[in-house]
């Protein structure tokens, strides 16, 4: 079966899932964290090279302080709990986004986990933390302006490859498949540049209900896609 080289997931619906069951939104995040562990393990077993999880967006800072503080605490505990497993499964951990906005204690654990797994050669697991696609593009544009101002770059050298290379997430290939749970049909400021030709699977289930069977179904559907990138089917056969 043809696998995506890079699978990205918007893990949406934890709070609504909990509220529909008359629980607090926090309960939904706890249940969603269990699914995260299962999906990471399964993707590593399947040989997927890159898995990126949209864990916390720049807009999520506007949520109630109690919920934000819990999410930060949950992230810290989850990384501490999963470190040994990341090492055992040869998974390399990375983070993209405004990591410097995270609480100091969380930043410390994130950076320690990145350093601890730096030599691992298996799947690259990336958490998008305080991440926004518009913010990433803005950061890239600021770097282009800086290099032009310093005379390190001229207008004729600015092309798509250069722009992609200056993105903070440049170490990642573009996502082949993006899965979003909870029935919402938008990408919510996630990988705006990188998703130009990404196959998108909108899953009706909320993240806490997402199962490995759902993952395999999405991967199977992806394997049947003909990815033409603007070409015709006949051109793909000739190539």
Secondary structure, DSSP 8 states (H G I E B T S, - for coil): ----SEEEEE---HHHHHHHTT--HHHHHHHHHHHHHHHHHHHHHHT-SEEEEEEEEGGGGGS-HHHHHHHHHHHHHHHHHHHHHHHHTT-EEEEES-GGGS-HHHHHHHHHHHHHTTT--S-EEEEEEEE-HHHHHHHHHHHHHHHHHTTS--GGG--HHHHHHHSTTTTS---SEEEE-SS--S-TTSSTTTTTT-EEEE-SS-GGG--HHHHHHHHHHHHT----TT--HHHHHH-
